[in-house]
Amino acid sequence: MIGRVIKIFSDFYYVETDLGTVECKIKTVLKKQKKDVYTGDFVELEQFDKNSMQAFICEPVNRKTLITRPKVANVTQVIIVSALKEPELNFEQLDRYIAHCEYHKIKPILCFNKEDIEETEILKNLVNDIYSKLGYDIIFTSALKKTGLEELKPILRYNTSILCGASGVGKSSLINAILNDSKLKTQPVSEKTKRGVHTTRHTELIEVEKDSFIVDTPGFSHLKFDFLLPYEIYKLFEEFKSTKNECKYKNCLHIDEEGCRFSNISIVSSRFESYKKFVSEAKEYEAKISKLSIKSESKFKYNKNKIMTKISIKKRNQSRKTIKQNLQKEDE
């Protein structure tokens, strides 16, 4: 039986099949082989019990994409939800989401929610001026007044769309408005901190209509670029990709280097500040890996296409030493 993981809660995996939702556990062999299963994965089930609607996941199949944070498989598009107000629009945070989408080679759709709040017209013009010119699709919505939904719904059709954004921007409220119910819990922005309050506790796949899914995720605000080298960050910015010039320096950071051919690139100040911040984070990663120059020994080995636990060099040496000592005793 083949199904799709719609939710993971604790050690239980809830898989949607033709017979309904099946509560599953992962087979021990998958854990030993270090094969992880994520929300959105298509999986093969065995030992299915029709009475209890329980089974075991024996293998993930046909995984086409994997987003690392939040970890969701087989996503076809990313909808970045930001609030124009309450909480205040954070351009650096928005650029983080966009850059991560570029890294995963999934072009994002920018959704700006809470347009019903007064004094947002200037912000709407500003985001249009910055991001429309870069080729990003922009939608303005209000989950409260249900505006912009008719523009959003066709985009969701026949896609697995992940809605990502910080807590309090209205992701759950938007999903409820699209589904015309109050399935997901919502909370107002904290009066004290002026920030969103976490309502979604786990990643879940929600069916909008046949073959159309929304992935609701817990809100998070800080995606660090602690996995790339500094000179790779520019590839995540459309402003650098759109130019025909190539920098003559191999590891140039394109910030203030003399002779850099990207020095006159057209990029707005907020985007350039985001770029410099991401480069700074990548420098921390570069410094970290340079300290770990000694290669660590793998704890696993492959034998006939199977992952097996590997005895460390230290333990192997101890074992051989013991053998030699025993032989010497016998000789004596």
N, C-alpha and C positions, 0 to 999 in steps of 0.2 A: 504494500500500500504506500502511495506517495501522498504527502501533505505539505502544508506550509506552516512554519512556526509563526504564530501571531502574537505570542506573549511568552516571556520567561519570568517566572516568579519563584524565587528561592532556587531549589534544585528541580523544579517542575517546568516542563516545556509543554505549552498548549498549542496543539497542531490542528489546523483546519483541514478536514478531508471531505470527500464526497458523502461520508456517513455522519458528519458532524465534527464537533471539537473533541479531540482525543487528548487526555492527560498522559504525558510521556516522561520517562526517565531516559538518560543516555546510557548506552551499553558501556560496560567497563572497558572493553577493548578500545573504544573511541578515546576514552580518557588516557589510556596507556599510550596511544598513538599520537596524543596531543592534537587531536582534531576537534576544534571548537565548533559549536553550533550557535548561530545568532538569530535574533528576530529577523524575519524575512527570508530565511533559508528554506529551500525545498528539501525535504528529508524523506528517507525511506524508513518505513516502520515494519517491525516484525513482532511476533508474539501478541498480536492484537486480541483483546478480550472485548467482545461486542457487548456483553452485559455490563461491565464496569466502565467501558469506553476508555481503556488504558492500554498502553503499548510501550515498546522500547524503540528509541531512535538508533538505527544501526549505521546510517551513512547520510551525510549531506550530499545533495546532488545538484548539478547545473547551476553552481554559483557564478554569476556574471560580474557582479561588483561587490565591493565591501568598503563601507565607510568606517574609519577607525574610531571616530568619536562623534556621536555615540555609535557603538558598533552595530550596524544594520547591514544586512545583505540584500542584494538585488534591488537597490534603489535606482530608479530611472531619472529622477529629478529632485532638486533640493529647493524648497521654498523657505527663504530666510525671512522670518517674521520679526519686524521691529515696531516699536511704538513711537509715534510722533511725539507723544507726551505721556507722562505718567507710566513708566519711568521715562526720563529724558533720553532723547535719541543720542546714542553713543557711536560716533562715526568710526572710532578705532575698532570697537567691537564688531561693527558691521563689516569692516574691511577684513577682520579676522575670519569671519564666516565665508566671505567671498574668496579669500585666498585659499582656504582649506578646500573649497569646492573646485577651485582651479587645480589644486594639487591632485585631487581625485578625478580630474577631467570630467566633472559634471557641471554644466553651466547652470548657475543659480537663477531663480526668479526672486526678485525683491518685493516683498509684501510689507507695506507700511500701514499698520493698524491704528485704530483710534482717531480716524480723521474727523470724527464728530466733535472732538474737543476744540474749543475756540483757540484762535491764534496759532493755527498750524499751517496756514496758507504760505507763509514765508519759507517754512521748512520744506513743504511740498515742492515749491519752486527750486529750492536749493538742491534737494536730492535728485530731482529731474535733471537739473543742470549738470550735476557731477556724474551720475551713473547712466543716464540715457545715452550720453555721448560715448560711453564705453561699450555700448551694445547690450546692456542688461535690461531685461524686461521688468517693468515696474507696475505694481498694482497698489491702489489705495483702497483700504477697506475700513469698515466699522462693524465689528461683531455685534455691538449694542443695537445699532440701527439697521443692521443687515444690508449695508451698502457695499458695492464692489463684489458681492458674491457671484453675481451672474457673469462677471468677467473671470472669476477664479475657477468656477465649476468646470468649464470646458477644458481648462488647463490640466485638471486632475484626471480627466477621463482616460482610461486605458494606461494609466501610469501608477507606479508605486512612488508616491511623493513623500519625502520626509520634511516635516515642518520643524525647523530649528530656530532657536532664539533664546534670549535670556528669560528668566522667570518674570512673569507679570506683563509680558507684551501682548498676551491674549491668544496664545496658540489654542488652548483648550476651548476658549469662548468661540473662536473662529470655527473649530471643528463642530461644536454644538450647533452653531448657526447654519453650517452646511448640512448637517444631518437633521436639522429641525427638532432636536430634542436636547435634553440636559444630561446626556450620558456621562460626561466628564466633569469632575469637580473643578470649580473655579474659586479664586479668592481675589479680593481687591488688593491694590498696591499698598504696602505698609505706610501708614501715616508718619511713623517715626523715621524710617530709613529712606523713604521715597523709592524703595526698590521692590521688585516683585517677590512674591512668596511662593515657594515650591508647592505645587498641587499634584503634578504628575510624578509618580514614584518609580515607574518602570517604563521601558520602551514597549509600545504596543502597536500592532497593525490593525487599523480600523477600515472596514470595507465601506466605501462610499456608494458604489454600485458595482455591477458585475465587472470583474477584472480591473477595478479601480480602487486603490488603497491609499490611505493616509497613514504615515507613521508618526504617532505622537510620542514625544521624548521628554524626559525631565529637563527643565531649563538649566543652562549653564552659561557662564559668562566669559570664562578665560581659557581660550585655546592657545597654548604656548607653542612657539615654533622651536621646540627642543628635539627635533628629529631631522633637521636640514642643516647644511653648511651655509654660512653667510652669503657666499656668492651665488647660491641657488635661489634665493628669495625673489630676485627680480623676475624670474620666470612666472611668478604667481600674480603679476600685475599687468593688466591689459595695456597700460600706457607704454611699457617697455616692449611688449609683443607687437604693438601696432607700428612701431618705427621700423624702417628698412635698414637702419644703420646697425652695425655690429661693433661692439667695443673691442679695441685691439688688445686689451689686457685680459688674460684668461680668468683670473680670480678677482676681478675688479668688483667693488661693492656699489659703484655708480652713485656715490654720495658726494664726495668732495675731492676725488682723485684728479690730479692734474693730467690733462690729456684724455680724459674719459669722453667718449663720443656720445654718451647719454647725458652729458652735463646740461644740455639745453633742452631736455625733454619736457614736453608740456604735461604737467601733473599738478593738480590743485594741492594747496598746502596741507589740508587734512589727510589726503592720501599719502603725501610724501612723509608726513610725520608718522603715519602708520607703518610705512615701509621701513623707516629708520628704526622704529621700535622693534619690528620683527627681525631685522638684521642684528640688532643688539642681543635679542634672545638667542638667535642662532649662534652668535659668538660665544655665548655661555656654553652651548652644546659642544661647539668646536673645542673649547678649552677643556671640557669634561672628558671628551673622548681621547684627547691628546695625552691626558694623565693615565688613561687606561690602555696604554700602548702594548702592554703585555697581553698576549692573547690568552683568554681563559679557556680551559679545557672543557669540551662538550660533555654533558652528563648522559648523552644518548648516542647510540650508534645504529646504523642501518644494516640489517641482515635479511637478505631475500625480500627487499621492499617493506620490511617491518621495522618499526622503531623499538629498540631494546635498551634497557638500562645498561650503562657502561661503567665498569669498575674504574675508579680514579687511579691515576698513575701512582699516587702516594700509597694507596691500599695495595696495588699490585706489587710495588717495591717491597712493602712490608711482608707481603706473602712470600715472595721469592727469598727474602732474607731469612725468614723463619725456616723455609725448606733447607737452605744451606746450613743453618745452625743444627738442624736435626740430622743432616747427613754427616756433619763433622762429629756429632756425638756418637753416631753409629760407628764411624771410623775409629774413634778413640776406644 
